[in-house]
């Protein structure tokens, strides 16, 4: 596995994600260790300081799974926003945890739910709340 890219998370997203993790049962929290590790290494900034090319909560992002080359567009949501539609992905899903805090052009190796690793590369941010002036969503 290659070195992980730096990630940035807004203070609002960090607060909400920490509260979410605190509410999880112990066995569910163990399954979220990768997300916990990402949050522990994240650079935290105020929502109005979030760069426009960054994946934040409720962002819609275009990304590629490598080496297959499949491209997806998904909105990163909290579990309560994951309504089963294919356009949304929960931050608690492995790919959701991988996307959080990455910037356009970044890639990260991440454990696949089907054994082994997958590589996720950010192509484009189609919508980001902070870039739209939504700092308290």
C-alpha positions as CSV (number, residue, x, y, z in Angstrom):
1,X,0.0,0.0,0.0
2,X,1.3,3.4,-0.9
3,X,1.5,6.4,1.4
4,X,-1.9,8.0,2.0
5,X,-2.5,11.5,0.7
6,X,-3.1,14.3,3.2
7,X,-6.8,14.8,3.9
8,X,-8.7,17.8,5.2
9,X,-12.1,17.8,7.0
10,X,-14.2,20.7,8.0
11,X,-14.7,21.2,11.7
12,X,-18.5,20.8,11.3
13,X,-18.0,17.4,9.5
14,X,-15.5,16.3,12.1
15,X,-17.8,17.1,15.0
16,X,-20.8,15.3,13.4
17,X,-18.7,12.3,12.4
18,X,-17.2,12.0,15.9
19,X,-20.8,12.2,17.4
20,X,-21.9,9.5,14.9
21,X,-19.0,7.2,15.8
22,X,-19.6,7.8,19.5
23,X,-23.2,6.5,19.1
24,X,-22.2,3.3,17.3
25,X,-22.2,0.0,19.2
26,X,-18.8,-1.3,20.1
27,X,-18.8,-4.1,17.4
28,X,-19.9,-1.6,14.7
29,X,-17.2,0.9,15.8
30,X,-14.6,-1.8,15.3
31,X,-15.8,-2.2,11.7
32,X,-15.2,1.6,11.3
33,X,-11.6,1.6,12.3
34,X,-10.5,2.8,8.9
35,X,-12.7,5.9,9.2
36,X,-11.5,6.5,12.7
37,X,-7.9,6.3,11.5
38,X,-8.6,8.8,8.7
39,X,-10.2,11.3,11.1
40,X,-7.3,11.0,13.4
41,X,-4.9,12.0,10.7
42,X,-7.1,14.7,9.1
43,X,-6.2,18.4,8.9
44,X,-9.3,20.2,10.4
45,X,-10.3,23.6,9.0
46,X,-13.3,25.8,9.5
47,X,-16.1,25.3,6.9
48,X,-15.4,28.7,5.3
49,X,-11.7,27.7,4.8
50,X,-12.5,24.4,2.9
51,X,-10.8,24.4,-0.6
52,X,-13.3,24.0,-3.4
53,X,-11.7,20.8,-4.8
54,X,-12.1,18.8,-1.6
55,X,-14.6,16.0,-0.8
56,X,-16.6,17.0,2.2
57,X,-19.8,15.5,3.6
58,X,-22.8,16.0,1.1
59,X,-20.4,16.6,-1.8
60,X,-21.1,15.0,-5.1
61,X,-17.9,13.6,-6.5
62,X,-16.8,11.8,-9.7
63,X,-14.2,9.2,-9.0
64,X,-12.5,6.2,-10.7
65,X,-11.9,2.8,-9.3
66,X,-8.5,1.6,-10.5
67,X,-7.2,-0.4,-12.2
68,X,-10.6,-1.4,-13.6
69,X,-11.2,2.2,-14.7
70,X,-14.9,2.3,-13.7
71,X,-16.1,5.9,-13.1
72,X,-18.8,6.7,-10.6
73,X,-20.7,9.8,-9.5
74,X,-21.9,9.7,-5.9
75,X,-22.9,12.0,-3.1
76,X,-21.2,11.3,0.2
77,X,-23.8,11.3,2.9
78,X,-24.3,10.5,6.6
79,X,-25.9,7.2,7.2
80,X,-29.3,8.9,7.8
81,X,-29.1,10.3,4.2
82,X,-28.3,6.9,2.6
83,X,-31.7,6.1,1.3
84,X,-30.7,3.1,-0.8
85,X,-30.4,5.1,-4.0
86,X,-27.3,4.3,-6.1
87,X,-26.4,8.0,-6.2
88,X,-25.7,8.2,-2.5
89,X,-23.0,6.5,-0.5
90,X,-22.7,6.5,3.3
91,X,-19.5,7.7,4.9
92,X,-19.6,4.4,6.9
93,X,-19.3,2.4,3.7
94,X,-15.7,1.5,2.8
95,X,-15.7,3.6,-0.3
96,X,-17.3,6.5,1.6
97,X,-14.6,6.5,4.2
98,X,-12.0,6.4,1.4
99,X,-13.5,9.5,-0.4
100,X,-13.7,11.8,2.7
101,X,-11.2,14.6,2.7
102,X,-9.5,13.8,-0.6
103,X,-8.9,16.5,-3.2
104,X,-9.2,16.4,-7.0
105,X,-6.3,14.3,-8.4
106,X,-5.7,12.4,-5.2
107,X,-5.8,8.6,-5.0
108,X,-5.8,6.3,-2.1
109,X,-5.5,2.5,-1.7
110,X,-8.3,1.2,0.5
111,X,-9.5,-2.2,1.7
112,X,-12.1,-3.6,-0.6
113,X,-15.2,-5.2,0.9
114,X,-14.4,-8.2,-1.4
115,X,-10.9,-8.8,-0.1
116,X,-7.7,-7.1,-1.2
117,X,-7.4,-3.4,-1.9
118,X,-9.0,-1.0,-4.3
119,X,-7.6,2.3,-5.5
120,X,-9.9,5.3,-5.6
121,X,-8.9,8.4,-7.7
122,X,-10.8,11.7,-7.4
123,X,-11.6,13.1,-10.9
124,X,-13.9,16.0,-10.1
125,X,-16.1,17.6,-7.4
126,X,-19.5,18.2,-9.0
127,X,-21.0,19.9,-6.0
128,X,-19.6,20.9,-2.6
129,X,-21.7,22.6,0.1
130,X,-18.9,24.8,1.3
131,X,-18.1,26.1,-2.2
132,X,-21.8,26.9,-2.6
133,X,-21.7,29.0,0.6
134,X,-23.5,26.4,2.7
135,X,-21.4,26.5,5.9
136,X,-23.9,25.3,8.4
137,X,-25.9,22.6,6.6
